[in-house]
Amino acid sequence: MLVHSNTDIINIFNQTFLDSFNTELILGGDEPIYLPADDQYPHHRVIFARGYFASALHEIAHWCIAGPQRRLLEDYGYWYEPDGRTAEVQAEFEKVEIKPQAVEWILAASCGFRFQVSCDNLSGNCEPDRVGFTNKVRKQVLVYLQEGMPARAKTLSDALRSHYGVEPLVAGMFE
């Protein structure tokens, strides 16, 4: 059984990206956030919540997708509608989460960690379609496996697979 520690994911991420992208992974408090470097702090920071390994993977996935301009903005300048979304707003949320959650699933598989989609709408007025959303995320995973994934995601996937002894990723791992 694989052990997934915050220390490991922090060390692997930081060894992989601190020098090349001036970005470090940091264990945070209640809320995750991405903060670009500033006068007080010389490194960009991917901060994950409450010591949850899954939170680290999710926040890293967003970083792997964000382009150079977005990585200069707090939380990449992304729109975020908090918990309690309507069905229409939830549908928009899920559209923008497909690619990051596909990368998250790839990273989770790369370290033998169980992945579950995050619909992130516990007190909304609608019940999210978890199965439908999972299928959309899986479809994107398969596209990434066939056509290539974002470069930073591939680099980290390789580092995680090496650390955890996981074989190369194949479509059958994403059932």
C-alpha positions in Angstrom: 0.0 0.0 0.0 1.4 3.4 -1.0 1.7 6.1 1.6 0.9 9.6 0.3 2.5 12.3 2.6 2.3 16.0 2.3 6.1 16.1 2.7 6.6 13.9 -0.4 4.3 15.9 -2.7 5.8 19.2 -1.5 9.4 17.9 -2.0 8.7 16.4 -5.4 6.9 19.5 -6.6 9.5 21.9 -5.3 12.4 19.8 -6.6 10.8 19.8 -10.0 9.6 23.4 -10.3 11.2 25.8 -7.7 14.3 26.5 -9.8 12.7 26.2 -13.2 9.4 28.1 -12.6 10.2 30.0 -9.3 7.1 28.2 -7.9 6.8 26.3 -4.7 4.1 24.1 -3.1 3.1 25.1 0.4 0.8 23.5 3.0 -1.8 26.2 3.9 -4.8 26.7 6.1 -8.6 26.5 5.4 -8.6 27.7 1.8 -6.3 27.0 -1.1 -4.9 29.9 -3.1 -2.3 30.7 -5.7 -0.1 33.7 -4.9 2.4 35.2 -7.4 5.8 36.3 -6.1 5.8 39.8 -4.7 8.0 42.2 -2.7 7.6 40.2 0.5 7.9 36.7 -1.1 10.3 35.9 -3.9 8.5 32.7 -5.1 5.1 32.0 -6.6 3.1 29.9 -4.2 0.7 27.1 -4.8 -1.0 26.8 -1.4 -3.1 23.8 -0.7 -5.7 23.4 2.1 -5.7 21.7 5.4 -3.0 19.2 4.6 -5.2 17.2 2.2 -3.1 15.4 -0.4 -6.1 15.6 -2.8 -6.1 19.4 -2.3 -2.4 19.6 -3.2 -3.1 17.6 -6.4 -6.1 19.8 -7.3 -4.2 23.1 -6.8 -1.2 21.8 -8.7 -3.4 20.8 -11.6 -4.7 24.4 -11.9 -1.1 25.6 -11.9 -0.2 23.1 -14.6 -2.9 24.6 -16.9 -2.4 28.3 -16.1 -0.4 30.1 -18.8 2.4 32.6 -18.0 0.2 35.7 -17.8 -2.3 33.9 -15.5 0.5 32.8 -13.2 1.2 36.5 -12.5 -2.3 36.9 -11.0 -3.7 35.9 -7.6 -5.6 32.6 -8.1 -4.7 33.0 -11.8 -7.4 35.7 -12.1 -10.0 32.9 -12.4 -13.6 33.4 -11.7 -14.9 31.4 -8.8 -18.4 31.2 -7.6 -18.6 29.8 -4.0 -20.6 26.9 -2.7 -24.3 27.3 -3.1 -24.4 27.6 -6.9 -27.6 27.3 -9.0 -27.8 24.6 -11.7 -26.8 27.1 -14.4 -23.8 28.4 -12.5 -22.8 24.8 -11.5 -22.8 23.9 -15.2 -20.4 26.8 -16.0 -18.2 25.8 -13.0 -18.0 22.2 -14.3 -17.1 23.4 -17.8 -14.0 25.3 -16.6 -13.1 22.4 -14.2 -12.9 19.6 -16.8 -9.3 20.2 -17.8 -7.8 20.9 -14.4 -9.6 17.9 -12.9 -8.4 15.7 -15.8 -4.8 16.8 -15.0 -5.6 16.2 -11.3 -6.7 12.6 -12.2 -3.5 12.0 -14.2 -1.4 13.3 -11.2 -3.4 11.1 -8.8 -2.9 8.0 -11.0 0.8 8.9 -11.3 1.2 8.4 -7.6 -1.4 5.6 -7.1 -3.8 7.9 -5.3 -7.6 7.5 -5.6 -9.3 10.3 -7.6 -12.8 11.6 -7.2 -14.2 14.6 -9.1 -15.0 17.7 -7.1 -18.3 19.2 -7.9 -17.7 21.6 -5.0 -21.4 22.6 -4.5 -22.4 21.1 -1.2 -25.1 23.6 -0.3 -26.3 24.5 -3.9 -29.9 24.2 -5.0 -29.2 21.4 -7.4 -27.7 17.9 -7.1 -24.6 17.8 -9.4 -24.4 14.9 -11.9 -21.2 13.3 -10.5 -21.3 10.5 -13.0 -21.8 12.8 -16.0 -19.1 15.1 -14.8 -16.7 12.2 -14.1 -17.3 11.0 -17.7 -16.4 14.4 -19.1 -13.3 14.6 -17.0 -12.3 11.0 -18.1 -12.8 11.9 -21.8 -10.4 14.8 -21.3 -7.9 12.5 -19.6 -8.0 10.2 -22.6 -7.4 13.1 -24.9 -4.4 14.1 -22.8 -3.1 10.5 -22.9 -3.5 10.2 -26.7 -2.5 13.8 -27.8 -0.2 14.8 -25.0 -0.8 16.6 -21.7 0.3 20.1 -20.6 4.1 20.1 -20.3 4.3 20.8 -16.6 1.7 18.1 -15.9 3.8 15.6 -17.9 6.9 16.6 -16.1 5.3 16.2 -12.7 3.5 13.0 -13.7 6.8 11.5 -14.6 8.4 12.6 -11.3 5.5 11.2 -9.3 5.5 7.9 -11.2 9.2 7.6 -10.5 8.8 8.3 -6.8 5.8 6.0 -6.3 6.9 3.2 -8.7 3.8 3.6 -10.9 4.0 2.2 -14.5 3.3 4.4 -17.5 -0.2 5.6 -17.6 -2.7 3.9 -20.0 -6.4 4.5 -20.7 -7.4 1.4 -18.7 -6.2 3.1 -15.4 -9.0 5.6 -15.8 -12.2 3.5 -15.5 
